[in-house]
Amino acid sequence: MDKIAQFKSLHVPGDPLILVNIWDAGSAKAVEAAGAKALATGSYGVAGAQGIDDGEHFPLDAAIANLEKIVAVTDLPVSIDMEAGYGDNADEVAASVDRAKQAGACGINMEDRLPGETKLLSISDYCPRLEAAAKTGLHINARCDTFLGQSVENDRERLISEVLERSNAYAGSGASSLFVPFLSDAGCISEICEKSTLPVNILRSSDGPTHKAMADMGVARISHGHQSWAGAMAWLERQAKQVLEGGEPDY
């Protein structure tokens, strides 16, 4: 089984692939040593590690170089967060995603809104970009930002309906899984998992269900996003503060 097929096979509803997202080769080695089955970058952490903002401010050349360094130190399947696909049109997206494939990626994340935008791309605008990415043969985790800035309490049924509509469209355009971040409501997660055409990826949140609970809901992939990078940086800041104030570190 090649790494792309291996990665796809790990997306099992009820037995989710857990991804503690990495940002460089060093963090890849640490997460692999902890027993990970696969690795995935998070664009926020990758950019943050360079002291810059998320949102494709990290140039594609640099993102590919970072990917190459990660792939060189692991035998695990590696997925790369490509934000909105690094392209103004479908042809440019295809070229960018093909570069990731040539660098050794087994999959990508791709958002359905453009950098700096809160409004989602229409299905008719996003699907050609998605189809172009999918033609590379990689596992495409199509991110669906429907819940961004929305109220589950006020608009539950509409939001679920919109996610399921996009799930159907994205599946028809070659997506391999559906990533629904900004969602911690157990009822919504359960219904989306039950009705989605695609295996569902949920972003772990401190106020959301546990890993076990999400597995019971039928989630197929759980991501930690920027939380692993942010946690590492917070730990580093605390240790530095202790030392610089005359104390001893915890390490």
C-alpha positions as CSV (number, residue, x, y, z in Angstrom):
1,M,0.0,0.0,0.0
2,D,1.4,3.4,-1.0
3,K,1.4,6.3,1.5
4,I,-1.6,8.0,-0.1
5,A,-3.7,4.9,0.1
6,Q,-2.4,4.2,3.6
7,F,-3.4,7.7,4.7
8,K,-6.9,7.4,3.1
9,S,-7.4,4.1,4.9
10,L,-6.9,5.7,8.3
11,H,-10.1,7.8,8.0
12,V,-12.5,5.4,9.7
13,P,-15.8,6.7,11.2
14,G,-15.8,5.6,14.8
15,D,-12.1,4.9,14.9
16,P,-10.7,8.4,14.0
17,L,-7.2,9.2,12.9
18,I,-5.8,11.6,15.6
19,L,-3.5,14.3,14.2
20,V,-1.4,16.3,16.7
21,N,-0.5,18.9,14.1
22,I,3.2,19.6,13.5
23,W,5.0,22.7,12.1
24,D,8.6,21.5,11.2
25,A,10.8,18.5,11.0
26,G,11.7,18.6,14.7
27,S,8.0,18.6,15.8
28,A,7.4,15.8,13.2
29,K,10.0,13.6,14.9
30,A,8.6,14.3,18.3
31,V,5.0,13.4,17.3
32,E,6.1,10.3,15.4
33,A,8.1,9.1,18.5
34,A,4.8,9.5,20.5
35,G,3.2,6.8,18.3
36,A,1.4,8.8,15.6
37,K,0.0,6.9,12.6
38,A,0.4,9.9,10.3
39,L,1.5,13.5,10.4
40,A,-0.1,16.8,9.3
41,T,1.0,20.3,9.3
42,G,-1.1,23.2,10.5
43,S,-0.6,26.4,8.5
44,Y,-1.0,28.6,11.6
45,G,1.8,26.9,13.5
46,V,4.0,26.7,10.4
47,A,3.7,30.4,9.8
48,G,3.9,31.2,13.5
49,A,7.2,29.3,13.8
50,Q,8.6,31.8,11.4
51,G,7.1,34.8,13.2
52,I,4.6,35.6,10.5
53,D,0.8,35.5,10.2
54,D,-1.3,32.7,8.9
55,G,-3.3,33.2,5.6
56,E,-0.8,32.3,2.9
57,H,1.7,34.9,4.1
58,F,4.1,32.0,4.3
59,P,5.2,31.7,0.7
60,L,4.5,28.5,-1.3
61,D,8.2,28.0,-1.9
62,A,8.9,28.1,1.8
63,A,5.9,25.8,2.6
64,I,7.2,23.2,0.1
65,A,10.7,23.4,1.5
66,N,9.4,22.9,5.0
67,L,7.4,19.9,3.7
68,E,10.5,18.4,2.1
69,K,12.4,18.6,5.4
70,I,9.5,16.9,7.2
71,V,9.2,14.1,4.7
72,A,12.9,13.5,4.9
73,V,12.8,12.6,8.6
74,T,9.8,10.3,8.7
75,D,8.4,7.2,7.0
76,L,4.8,8.2,8.1
77,P,2.3,9.6,5.6
78,V,2.4,13.4,5.7
79,S,-0.4,15.8,4.9
80,I,0.2,19.5,4.4
81,D,-2.2,22.4,5.1
82,M,-2.3,24.4,1.9
83,E,-4.8,27.0,3.2
84,A,-6.9,28.0,0.1
85,G,-4.7,26.1,-2.3
86,Y,-2.1,28.8,-3.2
87,G,-3.7,29.8,-6.4
88,D,-5.9,32.5,-7.9
89,N,-7.6,29.9,-10.1
90,A,-8.0,26.2,-10.5
91,D,-5.0,25.8,-12.8
92,E,-2.7,27.6,-10.3
93,V,-4.2,25.4,-7.4
94,A,-3.4,22.3,-9.4
95,A,0.2,23.4,-10.0
96,S,0.6,24.2,-6.3
97,V,-0.9,20.9,-5.1
98,D,1.2,19.0,-7.6
99,R,4.3,20.6,-6.1
100,A,3.2,19.2,-2.7
101,K,2.8,15.8,-4.2
102,Q,6.2,15.8,-5.8
103,A,7.7,16.9,-2.4
104,G,6.2,13.7,-0.8
105,A,2.8,14.8,0.6
106,C,0.1,12.2,0.8
107,G,-2.7,14.7,1.3
108,I,-3.6,18.4,1.8
109,N,-6.1,20.6,3.6
110,M,-7.8,23.2,1.4
111,E,-10.2,25.9,2.7
112,D,-13.4,27.0,1.0
113,R,-12.6,30.7,1.6
114,L,-9.8,32.8,0.4
115,P,-7.0,34.3,2.6
116,G,-8.2,37.2,4.6
117,E,-11.9,36.6,3.7
118,T,-14.6,35.5,6.1
119,K,-17.2,34.9,3.4
120,L,-17.1,31.4,1.9
121,L,-16.6,30.8,-1.7
122,S,-19.7,29.7,-3.5
123,I,-19.9,26.0,-4.2
124,S,-19.6,26.8,-7.9
125,D,-16.4,28.8,-7.3
126,Y,-14.8,26.4,-4.9
127,C,-15.5,23.0,-6.6
128,P,-13.4,23.7,-9.7
129,R,-10.5,24.5,-7.3
130,L,-11.2,21.3,-5.4
131,E,-11.5,19.2,-8.5
132,A,-8.1,20.5,-9.8
133,A,-6.5,19.6,-6.5
134,A,-8.1,16.1,-6.4
135,K,-6.8,15.3,-9.9
136,T,-3.3,15.0,-8.3
137,G,-4.5,11.8,-6.6
138,L,-3.7,13.2,-3.1
139,H,-6.2,12.8,-0.2
140,I,-8.0,16.2,-0.2
141,N,-9.4,17.2,3.1
142,A,-11.9,19.8,2.0
143,R,-12.4,22.4,4.7
144,C,-15.9,23.7,5.2
145,D,-16.0,26.9,7.2
146,T,-19.8,27.2,7.4
147,F,-19.7,27.5,11.3
148,L,-17.2,30.3,11.3
149,G,-18.7,33.2,13.3
150,Q,-22.1,31.6,13.3
151,S,-24.5,30.8,16.2
152,V,-25.4,27.1,16.6
153,E,-28.1,28.1,19.0
154,N,-29.9,30.4,16.5
155,D,-29.2,28.6,13.2
156,R,-28.6,25.0,13.9
157,E,-30.7,23.4,11.1
158,R,-29.6,25.9,8.5
159,L,-25.9,25.4,9.3
160,I,-26.1,21.7,9.3
161,S,-28.1,21.8,6.0
162,E,-25.4,24.0,4.4
163,V,-22.6,21.7,5.5
164,L,-24.3,18.7,4.1
165,E,-25.0,20.4,0.8
166,R,-21.3,21.3,0.6
167,S,-20.3,17.7,1.6
168,N,-22.3,16.3,-1.3
169,A,-20.8,18.8,-3.7
170,Y,-17.3,18.4,-2.4
171,A,-17.6,14.6,-2.7
172,G,-18.7,15.0,-6.3
173,S,-15.6,17.1,-7.0
174,G,-13.1,14.5,-5.6
175,A,-12.7,15.4,-2.0
176,S,-11.7,12.5,0.3
177,S,-12.9,13.9,3.6
178,L,-14.7,16.9,5.0
179,F,-13.1,19.2,7.6
180,V,-15.6,21.1,9.7
181,P,-13.8,23.4,12.2
182,F,-15.2,26.0,14.6
183,L,-17.7,23.4,15.7
184,S,-17.9,22.0,19.3
185,D,-21.6,21.2,19.6
186,A,-22.1,17.4,20.0
187,G,-25.5,17.3,18.5
188,C,-24.3,19.0,15.3
189,I,-21.2,16.9,15.0
190,S,-23.3,13.7,15.4
191,E,-25.8,14.7,12.8
192,I,-23.2,15.8,10.3
193,C,-21.3,12.5,10.8
194,E,-24.4,10.5,10.3
195,K,-25.5,12.3,7.1
196,S,-22.3,13.4,5.5
197,T,-21.3,11.9,2.1
198,L,-17.6,12.2,3.2
199,P,-15.7,11.0,6.3
200,V,-15.8,13.9,8.8
201,N,-12.8,15.7,10.3
202,I,-13.4,17.7,13.5
203,L,-11.0,20.2,15.1
204,R,-10.5,19.4,18.8
205,S,-11.5,22.2,21.1
206,S,-11.2,22.6,24.9
207,D,-15.0,23.2,25.2
208,G,-15.9,20.4,22.8
209,P,-16.4,16.6,23.1
210,T,-13.5,14.4,24.1
211,H,-11.7,12.2,21.6
212,K,-13.7,9.2,22.8
213,A,-17.0,11.0,22.5
214,M,-16.2,12.1,19.0
215,A,-15.3,8.6,18.0
216,D,-18.7,7.4,19.4
217,M,-20.3,10.1,17.2
218,G,-18.7,8.7,14.1
219,V,-15.9,11.2,13.5
220,A,-13.2,9.8,11.2
221,R,-10.4,12.3,11.9
222,I,-9.6,14.6,14.8
223,S,-7.2,17.5,14.3
224,H,-5.5,19.6,16.9
225,G,-4.8,22.5,14.5
226,H,-2.7,25.3,15.9
227,Q,-3.2,24.1,19.5
228,S,-0.1,22.0,19.6
229,W,2.2,24.8,18.4
230,A,0.5,27.3,20.7
231,G,0.8,25.0,23.7
232,A,4.5,24.5,23.0
233,M,5.1,28.2,22.7
234,A,3.2,28.9,25.9
235,W,5.3,26.2,27.7
236,L,8.5,27.8,26.4
237,E,7.5,31.3,27.5
238,R,6.7,30.0,31.0
239,Q,10.0,28.3,31.3
240,A,11.9,31.3,30.0
241,K,10.0,33.6,32.5
242,Q,10.9,31.3,35.4
243,V,14.6,31.3,34.5
244,L,14.8,35.0,33.7
245,E,13.2,35.8,37.0
246,G,15.8,33.8,38.9
247,G,14.1,30.5,39.2
248,E,14.7,27.0,37.8
249,P,13.0,25.6,34.7
250,D,10.8,22.5,34.9
251,Y,12.9,20.6,32.4
